[in-house]
Amino acid sequence: MEKTVKILNETGLHARPATLFVKTASQFASDVNIEFNGAVSNAKSIMNILSLGLKKGDEIKIVAEGEDAKEAVEALVNLINSKFEEK
């Protein structure tokens, strides 16, 4: 299961939203990765997420494989679309 989504929050994936992203991804048994600019990063690793340097407007592909892949991708897309609940 995969889906492409655009980062919407003003500050991109800095420490707080990256932590929320990793926490959400880690709730699922599936392997979850982010593809960005040719790189594939483990979505359950805070260091991998922060190293991508994602900013507002960047498009990423969330890819999940496993028994709950669909739910994992949907949860992460919803988190991004909610702008990580930032004002």
C-alpha positions as CSV (number, residue, x, y, z in Angstrom):
1,M,0.0,0.0,0.0
2,E,1.4,3.4,-0.9
3,K,0.2,7.0,-1.1
4,T,1.8,10.3,-2.1
5,V,1.1,13.2,0.2
6,K,2.3,16.8,0.5
7,I,3.6,18.3,3.7
8,L,1.1,21.0,4.7
9,N,2.2,22.4,8.0
10,E,4.3,25.6,7.9
11,T,7.3,24.3,9.8
12,G,7.6,21.0,7.9
13,L,8.7,17.8,9.8
14,H,10.7,19.4,12.6
15,A,11.1,17.6,16.0
16,R,7.5,17.7,17.3
17,P,5.7,16.6,14.2
18,A,8.4,14.1,13.4
19,T,8.0,12.6,16.8
20,L,4.2,12.3,16.2
21,F,4.8,10.7,12.8
22,V,7.2,8.1,14.2
23,K,4.9,7.4,17.2
24,T,2.0,6.8,14.8
25,A,4.0,4.7,12.4
26,S,5.3,2.6,15.3
27,Q,1.7,1.6,16.3
28,F,1.5,-0.7,13.3
29,A,3.1,-4.1,12.7
30,S,3.7,-3.3,9.0
31,D,7.1,-2.1,7.7
32,V,6.5,1.6,6.9
33,N,8.9,3.7,4.8
34,I,9.0,7.2,3.4
35,E,10.3,7.8,-0.1
36,F,11.6,11.3,-0.9
37,N,14.1,12.5,-3.5
38,G,15.2,9.0,-4.3
39,A,15.9,8.1,-0.7
40,V,13.9,5.5,1.3
41,S,13.8,6.1,5.1
42,N,12.3,4.0,7.9
43,A,9.2,5.8,9.1
44,K,9.7,4.4,12.6
45,S,13.1,6.0,13.1
46,I,13.1,9.6,14.4
47,M,16.7,10.1,13.0
48,N,15.7,8.9,9.6
49,I,12.7,11.2,9.5
50,L,14.6,14.3,10.7
51,S,17.5,13.6,8.3
52,L,15.1,14.0,5.3
53,G,14.7,17.7,6.2
54,L,11.1,17.8,5.0
55,K,9.6,21.3,4.5
56,K,6.2,22.6,3.7
57,G,5.3,21.7,0.1
58,D,7.5,18.6,-0.1
59,E,5.9,15.6,-1.6
60,I,6.6,12.2,0.0
61,K,5.4,8.7,-0.7
62,I,4.4,6.6,2.3
63,V,4.9,2.9,1.6
64,A,3.7,0.2,4.0
65,E,4.0,-3.6,3.6
66,G,2.3,-6.0,6.0
67,E,-0.9,-7.1,7.6
68,D,-2.1,-3.6,8.6
69,A,-0.4,-1.6,5.8
70,K,-3.6,0.1,4.6
71,E,-4.4,1.3,8.1
72,A,-0.8,2.5,8.7
73,V,-0.8,4.6,5.4
74,E,-4.2,6.1,6.1
75,A,-3.3,7.0,9.7
76,L,-0.1,8.8,8.5
77,V,-1.8,10.5,5.6
78,N,-4.5,11.8,8.0
79,L,-1.8,13.0,10.4
80,I,-0.1,15.0,7.6
81,N,-3.3,16.4,6.3
82,S,-4.2,17.6,9.8
83,K,-1.0,19.6,9.7
84,F,0.1,17.6,12.8
85,E,-2.6,19.6,14.7
86,E,-0.4,22.7,14.6
87,K,-2.1,26.1,14.5
